[in-house]
């Protein structure tokens, strides 16, 4: 199976931004507790402390927003420790900055707000870069590209997004999946869901005819099912989903430092090792990497 989306990713991210370590990967630590409600509001923009990078370095902690229910990118193991592609990137980002990672669980609908409120320093949580989101936050270079797809029960009359007229489609609230379905299948009935797992449950209960979301997350749902043969991906993908690190707005120093990290991650082969661990030959997906990170020249 191939993910041949690299050219599309370059085109999409180019338009978006114009408009708007080599060692073994280690297990992740138990996420630390979040700040108690009512504590002093953080310096969201970094202006008071001279920028987010000096503030993070002074605190010696990078608060990283990750999901708990989006394997293979971010999920929790049986002991509650964060794991996945996104988590490994976050762990290495903190190491590159010389600080400790503090993984904070976020849901899909709240990712942008958690950055805006200063409750996390970055979000690495299958966040797709869009022009609408660029009005509120900044983005790093893309680190992966997926496509939106459909998951249905085997034998369903839905063979692709073209068959969604009048059908109920479960999707995560505040996600690009909902906006994309409105474009490709305007007659579909959208069933809002709290998470991709909640959307899957809605289909199993009969409240929805299909689940839509990023293709690999749908594959993860199928692979985790007691009987994988009960589910199938319907048709081809129908959108570009470039994953980026979400950042506080208007802080070019912080963004530039993270893009330097991303460039090094790609150039020294660490990205490839993380890919192989979670998505490639060492994983259940056994995918061939076709993504090319649009790294910055010196």
N, C-alpha and C positions, 0 to 999 in steps of 0.2 A: 504494500500500500504506500502511495507517495503523497506528499504534501507539496505540490508544485505551485506555490502561491507567491514566490519571492518577487517576481516582476510586478504582480498586482499590488503587493505590499509596498514596494518602492513608489509606485504611482500614487497610491492612496495617501501614504504618509507625506510625500512631497507636497501634494496639494494641501493637506491639512496644515502643515507647519508654515507654508507660505501664507495661508489665510489665518490664521489665528496666532591563575594562580596554580595550577598544574598538580595539586596534591589530591589525595583521596577525599571524597565528599563525606563529611562527618554527620552523624545523627544530630538532629536538632534538639535544643533544650526545651524544657517545659516553658510555655509562655508565661511571662511575669504578669502580675496583677496590674490592671489599669488604675489610673488616678481616681480617687474617690469623688463622687458627685459633690459639687459645691466648692471644690478646690479652685485656686486662682486660675483665671483663664490664661492659656498659653499665648505666647507671642506668635500668632498665626502667620504673619507675613515675615517675621524675622527682623523687622525694622528696628525694634527696641534694642536688640542684641547685636545689631550690625549684620544680620543675615542668618539664615537657617543653618548654614554650615558651621559658623562659629558657635552657635547655640548647641547644636548636636555634639560638637567636639567638647564643649565645656561640660555638658551633661554626661558625656561618656556613654550615652545610650542612643540608639536609633530605634524609634518606635515604628514598627512596620505593620501596616494593616494587611492581613491575609484572610482569606475565606477558610471555613472549616469543612466545606461540603462540595468542593470542586476538584475531585481527583481527575487526572494525575497532577494537577497544578498546585492545589493547596487543599489539604485535608488533615484530619487528626488520626493518629494511630490509636491502638487500643489503650494506651496509657495517657492519651490526651495531648501528646506532643505534636506540634505542627510538622507536616511532611509535604514533599512535593517539589515540582519544578520551580514554582514561584518562591517557595521557602528557601531552597538552596541558593537562588539568586540573592534573596534578602540577606541570608547568612553571610554570603561573600561580600555583599555591599557593605555591611557593617564592619566586616574585617578590613576592607579596603580603606574605610574611614577611620580605622583605629579605635572603634567603639564596640560596645556589646549590643547584640540584637535583642529587642523586646518585641515579640510577636503578639499583636493585638487582633483578636478575632473581629472581623467585620462582615456584614452581609452585603450582597450585591446592591440593594437599593440605597444603602447608607454610605457607600465608599466615598463619593464626592464630598458629602457633608462632613464626614470625619476629618478630611483634609482641611476643608474650609474653616472648621471650628478649632483646628489645631490640636485635635485629639490624637492624631498620628502624624509622623513626619513624612512618611511616604506610604503609598498603597501599591502592593504587588499582588494583585488579586484578579487575574484574567480581565484586566481593565482595557477595553477597546478605546482607542483614540478616536474622537469625533469632534467636529467643529463646534457642536453644541457644548460639549464638555470643556472645550478649550476656552470658553468664555469664563469659566469658573476656576480652572486649575491649569497647571502646566504639565507637560509630558516629557519623559525621557525618549531616547531613541527606542524604536520597537525592538522587542526581544523574541517575538514569536508571531506567527500568523496562523489563524484558523479560519474556518468558514462556518457560517450558520447552516444547520441541517435540521432534519425532522426525524424523530423517533416514533415509530408506531408499533402496534401489535402485529405479529405475523399474520398475514391473511387480510390485512386492512385494505380497503378500497383506495386508500391514499397512497399513491405511488410517487408523488412529488408535490412541491408547493402548488403546482397547477391544479391539484385536486382538492384544495382547501376551501373552496367556495361553500359557505354554509356550515362548515365544520368547526368544532370547538378545539382551539389550540392553546395549550398551557404554556406560559412563558413567565420568566422571572420579572417582577415589577421593576421599573426604572432601568431596564436593560435595553441594549440595542436590538435585541431579538424582537421586542414588541414593535419598535419603529420599522424594522425591516419587513415584518409580516404585513404591516399596514400597507406597505408599498407593493410587495409581490402578490399578496392575496387580500385585497381590500374587503372582500366579502366574508372572510373568516371571522369567527367569533373568538375573541381573545379571552382566555381565562387567566387572570393575574395570579401569580404564585409567589410565595415568600422566598423560595429557593428552587434550584433545579430538582432537588429530591422531592420537594412538595409538588412540583409540576408532574413529576413521574408518578407520584401517588394519585394525583387527580386523574391521570389517564387510566391507571389501574382500577380506580373506583368507578370509572365510567363518566366522571365529570368532564372529561376531555377526550377527544379522539386522537390527539397527537401531542407530542412535546416538541418544542423547538428551542434551540440553544446552540452553543458552539459545538461543533461536531465531535471533538474529542471528549467533551463532558458527557455527551449522549452515549458515545461508545463506552465510557466508564460505567454508566448506568446499566447498559446491556451486559457488560462483562461481569458486573457484580450481582446480577440477578441469579436466583436459584436455578432457573432454566433459561439460558441465553437464547434458545431457539424460539422463545415466545415473543421476541422483539427483533426489529430490524430497522436499519436506516433507510428512509424512503427517498429515493432519488439523489440528485446531485446537490452540492452546496450552492448557496445562492447569495452570499455576501462575503465581503472581506472583513476580517476581524483582527486588525493589528494590535497585539498586546503591548502595553507600555507601562512604565512605572508612573503612577500619579504623584504629582509634586505640588507644593504650595505655589501659588501664582506670584509672578513678578519678582523672581529671585534668580537672576541669570547666573550668579556664582554657584549656587547650589545645583542648578540644572546642568551647568557645564561640568562640574565635578562628577556628577553621576553619569553623564554621557562619556566622560573619560574612562570611568570604571567599565561602562558597557563596551566601549571600544576595546579595552584591554581584555575583558572577559571573552570577547570574540576572537581577538588576534592570538591569544595564548592557548586557545584550544579548550578552555574550561567550559564554554557554552556547549561544545560538542559532547564533552563528557557528561554534562548534566542532561542533555538531550538523550543520549544513549541510555542513561540510567532510567529515566522516566518514560521515554517515548520510543526509543530505538531498540537495538538488538537485545538489550538487557531487560526489556519490559514486555508486558503482555501485548503491547500494541505493535511492536516490531516494525516501526515506521522507518522510512528512509528520509533523512533530512534533506529538504529542498530549500529551506529558508535561508536567505542571505541578509544578515544585518547590515543596514546602510550606515556603516561606521563613518566617523568624521576623519578626514585626512589630517595629517600633522599641521 
